[in-house]
Amino acid sequence: MSERISPETIQKVRHGAEEILGTDNSGHGMDHVERVYRLAMGFVDELPDAQRDVVALGVLLHDVDDYKLVGKEKAEQLGNATKIMEAAGVDFEIQEAVREMIATMGYSKSLRGVRPTTLEGMILSDADMCDALGASGTIRCLQYAVSDKGSGIVFDPEIWPNVDITAGQYTGGKTTHDTDSFVNHHFEKLLKLPGMMLTEPGKREAVKRGEIMVKFLRAYFEEQNVPDWNEFLDKYLASR
């Protein structure tokens, strides 16, 4: 597994991912993948024990079987990732490492107690979660909420978030749930992510991006004239 993966092979995998994600409008398209790629490569620079090319393949393929895009049953099979790697001629041992990375990452899996165990998987998980934070994360969250996979609700002051949401409540066999909205998603997932980082560079990046989101929410609640939501935000942050 230490054998270098050629740039040509990585490019073939990138093209395979583009064929599946190129038209996505839910925040899981190639723009997201390329941001995660840049973050992950930066993390690898600080964590030289990680296998850079294995991380690269994991990043490029991490959303091609996302349950929100292909459904739960297909997501667990990782069929798209496998097909792309086989077509690109990726060694079977490396394929196994990449599938392990993808199978153990993601917020919905973390709610079931599943987290990455390899350094490469930790880097991928941290980079992916960091892209759900900050300015880009805010845009992605809104993009998903108003897509055909989201709830269509940006903010309803009468619907409070389920801050202790379970795996079953979060997925529920669908791509949205009863308390889901653009604003509520911050409390049900996004603001929890800085505390879920597994690498030191991931932790630093997530703290910085989390602060951006908190500032956005404070400003938004002031503009919406809902002081009780800013009070809720203060209590939420104090409890974390």
C-alpha positions, 0 to 999 in steps of 0.5 A: 500500500506504500507504492505511489499512485500515479498522477494519471490514475488520480486524474482518472479517478477525478474524472470518474467522480466528476461524471457522478457529482458534476451536476449536483446542486445540493452542496456535494458537487465537485466544488465541494470535493476540490475544497476538501482536497485542498484542505486535506493536502494541507493537513497531510503536509503537517502529518507526514506519516499519512499516505498522501495519494491514498488520502487523495483518492479518498477525498475524490471519492468520498461523496460518490456514494453518499446516502443523500445522493444514492440512497442508504442501501447503495451507499453502504455498498460503495459501488460507485467508488469501487467501479471508478477505482477498478476502471482506473486500475487502482491496486486492490489493497489501496481500494480496500484502504479507500473504502475503509476511509469512506465507510467510517466517515460522516456525521450520520455515522458518528451518531452511530459511534462509527469514526475513522481509525486510520490517519488517512481516514481521520484526515479525510473526515476532518477536511470534509467536516471543515468544509461544512463550516465557515463561509463555504459551509454556510453557503452549502447548508443553505444550498442543501436546505433549498435543494430537492433533498432539503426541507425547503425551510430557511428559518422558522422561529417556531421550530426549535432544533433537536440538539440531541438528535439521534442517528435514526432521527437525523436520517430517518430513511429520508434526506430531511427530518421534522426539525430540519431547516437551514438555521436548525442544521447549525445546532443539530450538526454544524456547531458540533463539528469543531469538537469532533476533529481528530487531527491537530490541523483539523482542530485549528481549522474547525475552531476558526470556521466555527467562529465564523458561523457563530458570528453569522447566526448572531447577526442573522438573529438580530436582523430577524428580531428574534432575541430568544434565538440569540439566547438559545445560541448562548445557552447552546454554546455554553453547554458544549 
